[in-house]
């Protein structure tokens, strides 16, 4: 992750809920028609693994 992306995410974290919603909607509008290459099986597995690990961590916090 680049420093600029990290800075954008840090700024996003400081926004109010309403501002976050506005930003997310605008980003979705701008990216809806971009021509992204399909994800590889490796990318899909890696993302799924990361998601499940995060869910496990959240689950452990509630126990």
N, C-alpha and C positions, 0 to 999 in steps of 0.2 A: 504494500500500500504506500502510495506516495505521500509526502508531507502535505501537499495541497489537499488530497482526499481526506487525510486525518484531520486537517484543520476544518474542512467542511463538515465532517461528522461531529467534531467537537462543538462547532457552532450550532449544528442541528440539535444536539443534546441540550443546549441552553435555551432553545426556543420554547414558547408556550405550546400547549396542545393545539390551539387554533392555528398558530403559525406553522407548526409541523404539518398539519393537515393541508394547509395552503401550499406548502412547499412540495409535499408528496404528490398532490394532485397536479401541480405544474410539471414536475419531473415526469410523471406518467404520461401526460399529454405530449411532452417533447420526445419521449422514447418509444411511444406506442408503435411507430411505423419505421423504426430503425431496422436495418437488415443485419441482424446478428447471425453469425454462423451457428450451426447446431452444436450443442454441448456434446463432448465425447462421453463414452461410458465411464471413463476414469473421472472426469469432472463431476458427473452425476453422483458417482459413488462417494467421492470425496466430500461433496456438499451434503449428501445424506448422512454420512458419518459425523460430520461436524454438527449438523442439526440434532441428531440423536444424542450426541455427547452433551450439547447444551441443554436439551430437555432432561437428561439424566441429572445434570447439575441442579436445575431448577426443582426437580422432583425431590432431590436430596435435601434441599433447603426447607421444604414443607413437611418433612418427616420429623 
